[in-house]
């Protein structure tokens, strides 16, 4: 077997893109976390009613 040349692939741009995505995820606020300036979590409830089907 004869090898004429060696091919290299530059993956640095892929790594930079992944690092940007990870940084963006770290800055997000999850729904169960308090945002800056919030004192407590708001609890919202909705009553569930039976469907009224009459014959």
C-alpha positions in Angstrom: 0.0 0.0 0.0 1.3 3.4 -0.9 0.2 6.7 0.7 0.8 9.7 -1.4 -0.4 12.4 1.0 -2.0 13.0 4.4 -5.3 14.8 4.7 -5.9 16.8 7.8 -9.3 18.3 8.9 -9.4 21.5 10.9 -12.1 21.2 13.6 -11.4 24.4 15.4 -14.4 26.3 13.9 -16.7 23.5 15.1 -15.3 23.8 18.6 -15.7 27.5 18.7 -19.4 27.1 17.6 -20.0 24.6 20.4 -18.4 26.8 22.9 -20.7 29.7 21.9 -23.8 27.4 22.2 -22.7 26.3 25.7 -22.1 29.8 26.8 -25.6 30.9 25.5 -27.2 28.0 27.5 -25.4 29.0 30.7 -26.9 32.5 30.5 -30.5 31.3 30.1 -32.9 31.3 33.1 -34.8 28.1 33.7 -38.5 28.3 34.3 -38.1 27.1 37.9 -35.3 29.6 38.7 -35.9 33.1 39.9 -34.9 35.9 37.6 -33.0 38.9 38.9 -35.2 41.1 41.0 -37.9 38.4 41.7 -38.6 37.6 45.4 -40.6 34.5 45.0 -42.2 32.2 42.5 -45.8 32.9 41.3 -48.1 29.9 41.6 -50.9 29.8 39.1 -53.7 27.2 39.2 -56.7 26.5 37.0 -59.7 24.5 38.1 -60.4 21.5 36.0 -64.1 21.1 35.2 -65.9 18.1 33.8 -67.2 18.5 30.3 -71.0 19.0 30.3 -72.7 16.5 28.0 -76.4 16.3 28.2 -78.8 14.0 26.5 
